[in-house]
């Protein structure tokens, strides 16, 4: 919905495919992303931090690389973190399922996201509870305030 209104392109900022490359290749991919404007990234370096730790064969950026990328994005990006409480996550998971992540890993990942976003130094982090707000309410809030 945000993309439809702003006409910003949506790109996968982090994915299971990206994590199959080397750490240096992954860092270069993220550096390329920092050069873009008017883009919505569906996941970013924080997703890599959460999931690479859960899977042994995934490349993982270092904290130094992550902070460097944040500095490159400073003043031109805001992190929008969409979350829900565990009951809502479980209900959604049971309705949709997931090819890569079990419900236990999803709940674990939620905690790891909170840890990762707490360490963000150079970007604003805005959180929305998707169990309490509709997509329309979230998008309106983003457009009014960010």
C-alpha positions, 0 to 999 in steps of 0.5 A: 500500500505504501508503494502504491501511494508513493510509487517507490519500488519495493526491493528485497533488501535481504533474503535467503538467496542473498545469505548464500553468498560470501560475507564480502559479496553480501556487504557489497550488495548492501553497499549498492542498496545505499546508493538508491533513493525512493525505494522500500526495502523489504527487509535489510541488514537486520534480517541478515543479522537475525537469520544468519545466526539461526542458519550455519551456512548463511553469510553474516555481516559484521557489526562494523559493516552494519554500522558503516551501512547505517552511516551511508543511509543516515538522513535518507532512510527510516527503519519501519519495524512491523511486529505483532505479539506472539498470539497474533504471530501464531495465528498468522503462521497457522493460517499462512505457514512458511517454507523456511521458518518454523513457528518456534524460530519465528518467535525466536527471530522476533526477540532477535529483531528487538535486540538487533534494532536496539543496537541501531545507531545512525537511523531512526527506528519506528515500530508499529504493532500490526495486531493493533493497527491496520495496514491503512493506519500504519501507512497513513502514519508513515506518510504523515510523520516520515 
